[in-house]
């Protein structure tokens, strides 16, 4: 029995990569080769960028055993703020989006630590509140972004930002005490507290970073689409969580958390979305498949020892 | 009457029972002796239907006996009085006695409380316990009385075999008297008893035969009339350990320097006016019954629990300890009683556990070297002779003793001045226990101070310079280290 479990621990990190490869093969076949043409790869990367950037932030929260369901509406609201500010002064656009993300990230952290609301509930409530704010800010319509910022809509700029963020967050997680503290909190919060881990600070930090990165995504998104609308970011939070889990992150966090799961997971999900569309699968069935895949990934990763999912 | 063959039980990697074979006859009082971790309670739990064996067979009166739970065991006339508390607090004495059997007092869905309480009264009177009224709620009773209620409950269905697991240590002279009377009556009626106790004098006097267990194996079964305490001890512990177990010295005077002052600690319903000092190089034992408040005291000293009033002061710097950060910054560490839930992260590796409290010092200029991390964890593990496959092994696969070594290792790296340990050797096999005692002795000689909260009297007597006994949240008595200190003396102040 011991050998079996040891083996599965070594294999576990590779499973998402294998899944990715299999997925590429399947969709290449079903799309009759359209998957891998240059233009399509561009589409895939453009979607993956958002999932990965936001995913890295959410991964920090999940590694602590928490959840962040507010990302979708936060994306929408930061996009709206970026768009509105761009029409007054384009230089305010980027800081506007980022600060919005940061502020609400800190707010999420505060709800969870000081008011002790379980993150599942707190962030879903913020999802609703922020959606309301987005609808209000966009006047239930859409706000175009100022033309002067269109030059920022470049694949390479997105790529550079992505690589910088991947590097910074990975470093933080792997080579500093922050990653270890997060995993400890996810593994056993009581033991972490007894060992002197500053639990409240770490939680607020994780949510703040998640919010910050969501703000970044908000800006990049509004540049790409050219407008911020009342429905921007709808269901994005679900996509981000799906990506994080598909990449191998256990939904309960703890010692099995890997910071590169949003990266692999981002690609898996982006290819899944893209592949289903170019294969011509019915939209309803698409949703079903995506939901099913998420369920499967969570079920496989679930640490059955820590039954407290809502933290 | 009861035949047990080839019973094995493994908890993850700990082999609790190794090919156990046991035969109990009708009308026999069998004593079961052994150190903590020898497997006595596990065996008793399997016989009583609380646990399942991994393999093996049990036969009662020639018929296959494999109870799936306590009720089935009861139906086969096998009962147990457990080591922990076996009554339900918010129910009355009467309800506890007839727990599960309320149907016999129920008509048309209505419970006839009066009839139930009358029956309870009769039973209580039968065993000389008229003072305990069936209407009383369990929380109003003292520990001893609760245990006696459990006894009445177990006897109600007229068991063929009654297992008594470490109950006598919680009873006073009066309670024990009743217990012995019950045991002897059962024998007279041709029933059997398995009597588990640490009190060797008691086990010799009141049993017919004694079975000794060690490390999950049955060592031997001997006639109670033909042995003395020394013989039993030898079999229980094994010749090798007989010498160096607890401390050898009996008249060392610890330094006069006061390291930690506890002044007037109060916590509503838990602690009352606790005041004492901890000296350098002292092992201060704290004992009492489970609910006397000693565990909470440990938590308060480490800053885990908020006290209602009072102070915990580090003398050298006159620092007040009010929370965990104060405690850690002043060199106080805490080894909790509940190892798996509060002591270490079972789902994480040994390495992750050991380095956790030291991450601040391992991180240099915003960088943690994984190599350095490993080196420190390995050296910590080696210091304590930790038995593991690799430093990356998950802690849940370690035995109780090795888990405790992980907990100790993570703290020892920080070179603490004051160690607050709660039940440091609970559920640990003899060999590791011995090494933990050696470790405590080593620390003491280095000038560290240890507050040892323990429910094991032998441990307190063997290791402490002073023993503070708590009773109902107050300091009942302070004992000094003495070769002739006996358990009975101490128990008197506990109950």
HADDOCK unambig.tbl for C-alpha pairs under 7 A between the chains (distance, minus, plus):
assign (segid A and resid 175 and name CA) (segid B and resid 367 and name CA) 5.51 0.50 0.50
assign (segid A and resid 175 and name CA) (segid B and resid 368 and name CA) 5.02 0.50 0.50
assign (segid A and resid 175 and name CA) (segid B and resid 369 and name CA) 6.96 0.50 0.50
assign (segid A and resid 176 and name CA) (segid B and resid 363 and name CA) 6.80 0.50 0.50
assign (segid A and resid 176 and name CA) (segid B and resid 366 and name CA) 6.14 0.50 0.50
assign (segid A and resid 176 and name CA) (segid B and resid 367 and name CA) 5.47 0.50 0.50
assign (segid A and resid 176 and name CA) (segid B and resid 368 and name CA) 5.44 0.50 0.50
assign (segid A and resid 177 and name CA) (segid B and resid 359 and name CA) 6.04 0.50 0.50
assign (segid A and resid 177 and name CA) (segid B and resid 363 and name CA) 6.93 0.50 0.50
assign (segid A and resid 187 and name CA) (segid B and resid 345 and name CA) 6.17 0.50 0.50
assign (segid A and resid 187 and name CA) (segid B and resid 347 and name CA) 6.52 0.50 0.50
assign (segid A and resid 187 and name CA) (segid B and resid 348 and name CA) 6.93 0.50 0.50
assign (segid A and resid 188 and name CA) (segid B and resid 345 and name CA) 5.70 0.50 0.50
assign (segid A and resid 190 and name CA) (segid B and resid 342 and name CA) 5.89 0.50 0.50
assign (segid A and resid 191 and name CA) (segid B and resid 342 and name CA) 4.93 0.50 0.50
assign (segid A and resid 191 and name CA) (segid B and resid 343 and name CA) 5.91 0.50 0.50
assign (segid A and resid 191 and name CA) (segid B and resid 344 and name CA) 5.95 0.50 0.50
assign (segid A and resid 191 and name CA) (segid B and resid 345 and name CA) 6.54 0.50 0.50
assign (segid A and resid 195 and name CA) (segid B and resid 356 and name CA) 6.82 0.50 0.50
assign (segid A and resid 195 and name CA) (segid B and resid 357 and name CA) 5.13 0.50 0.50
assign (segid A and resid 196 and name CA) (segid B and resid 324 and name CA) 6.79 0.50 0.50
assign (segid A and resid 196 and name CA) (segid B and resid 325 and name CA) 6.49 0.50 0.50
assign (segid A and resid 196 and name CA) (segid B and resid 357 and name CA) 6.20 0.50 0.50
assign (segid A and resid 255 and name CA) (segid B and resid 347 and name CA) 6.75 0.50 0.50
assign (segid A and resid 255 and name CA) (segid B and resid 348 and name CA) 5.32 0.50 0.50
